[in-house]
Amino acid sequence: MPDTTTLAARLLKEHRESIDRLDAILVFTLAERFKHTQAVGRLKAEHDLPPSDPEREAQQIARLEDLAKSADLDPEFAREFLNFIIAEVIRHHRKHQS
């Protein structure tokens, strides 16, 4: 029978390696997302469109909450996370309009 401390250490290491890989995926995914939102910001600035689109934002939040529920993730956390991202995107869009 294997030593439970050794087994626990191995399992902990495996979980941490998975977390590290997922963190890298999150960072690269967010970078890709921001590349697109920055392009949207430039487009909005070129066409004198407002930096914020509350209707689109509400749709995105509702969509993300549904995805979160499907993924067994706290929808409140998903909403707060997307609100944080939206605020950052709007900040970038406003910089393009200056």
N, C-alpha and C positions, 0 to 999 in steps of 0.2 A: 504494500500500500504506500503511495507516494506521501512524502512529507507535506502537510497542509500549508505550511509556511512557504515552501518552495512553489507549490501549486498556485497559491494566492499571489505570490510575486510574479509568476509567469503570466497569470491572467491579468494582473494589474498592468504589466508591461504591454501586453497585447491591446488592452483597452486604450492605454495612453498613445500607442502608435496609431491606432484608428482615429483617435481624437486629433492628433497632429496632422494626419492626412486630411481629415475633414476641415480643419482650420485652414489649411492651404487651399482647399477647394473653395471655401467661403471667401477668402481674400481675393483669389483670382476671379471668382464669379462676380463679386462686388466691383472689382476693377473693370471688368467687361461691361457691367451694367452702367457704371459711371461714364464710360466712353460713349455709350449711346445717349445717356441723358445730357451729356455735355454737347453732343451734336444737336440734340433737340433744343438746348438752350441757345446755341448759335443761330439755329433756324428761327426760333422765336424772336431773337434780337433783330435779325435781318428783316423780318416781316412785321416788326413792331407789335408782337403778340405779348400778352401778359405772361410773366414768369411762372405764375401759378394757374392751375386748372382744377378748381375745387371739385367739379363733377367727376373728372377722371380720377382724382385722388380718392374720392369716396368709393368709386367703382373698384379701384385697385385694393383698397383696404378690405372691402367686402369679399373680393376674390381671394385675397391672401388669408382672411379668416377661414373661408371655406377650405382652402388648401391645408391650413393648419389643422383643422378638425379632421380632415381625411388622413393626415399624417400623424395624428395623435399628439399634436403639439398644442400647447396652451394658446388659444386664439387671442387672448389679451396680450400675451408676449409678442405674438406675430404682429398685432396691430401697433403696439408701441415701437417695435423694430421698424416697421414700414414707415411710421410717422417720423421716426428719426431720419431715415433715408430720404424721405420726401423733403423734410426741412433742409437737409444738406443739398439736395438737388435744386431747390428753389434758391438757396443762397448762391449756388453756382450760376443759375440762370440770371439772377440779378446782377452779378458781376459782369456778365456778357452785355448787359444793357446799359452799363455805365459808360 
